């Protein structure tokens, strides 16, 4: 079973390979990162790690037994007890429940380790897989929005009940 790991400097080569291999797949349902992302990947990776170290964001990769990245789950714009959730799973790993499991694990981390009380997420309406993951992991749909010119939806998840349940089960 793949392992969710907090982003580290040594993940950079596998993460870049993941992003390159899945670029067209991701661009079919979410805005493309653009050529600049790949051209300056090392600097961007260092900036992500610095933001994580400062507690502004929390980045995770889903890694298989060989060290290949199968997905990523990020919590960005951490403030006032909340953050925005974003995730992507490799095409070769889709349809196996990995996104759902990784999002659930990240929600637990957000509620316990990171002390967050709420998460937000957005997705395009044509991204049925992402909408299903959000529905299965306790996110509630909200307002409609435009994402890169495409119809989308905001979602929210209250983490206080999850945090309380996790505390009770640990006691």
Steps between C-alpha positions, in 0.01 A plus 500: 500500500640843411609722788406865552819689586562862588686667213881492538793624291579147378151465345589753228611260221204264545256790531628662182471167317142463628404849380660449158350154444150617592497853358257430213282280721467774763446776242188320378318586825699771681695806387844414360802606707671651195852462366646738760410252777722235343779738397541625858396189690800491738444859615128434538565185703731695732235771540237240588725352766568847644126575516442164666775566753335835581165326556332681211430182304520122548604288200477122470589240241353155459798271442508136391749241629753593230496871590293607200245774564145385427331815623516809708270656757560856606360735763569857396418847627494385863347774710240545772476124557422411140672418171419417140535136400637405160590157365592312186554131434704351214303365206647152552380502863152644448188301574656306789372710790839661561369857480223426750741330742760777466243777550359324808852463644574866427175607668608305809843668493336840455273442800767359732859576403434838335222613735262608224124517547381536138608428144392649168531350153400589145459293186358535154155356438635276223744335741265226620781307669604794715141581591447135603811507722380817672152351551645174642731684740239720667526822301176693448437674165448874505503787252566466132814671367713531188839327498718613212181584310333164575194449722597370841385452856627596845499236774555519878565255779475566874774305679389550862292181516779300334754642746276409796440147362874447449575619853240264647632203305857576613398515868 
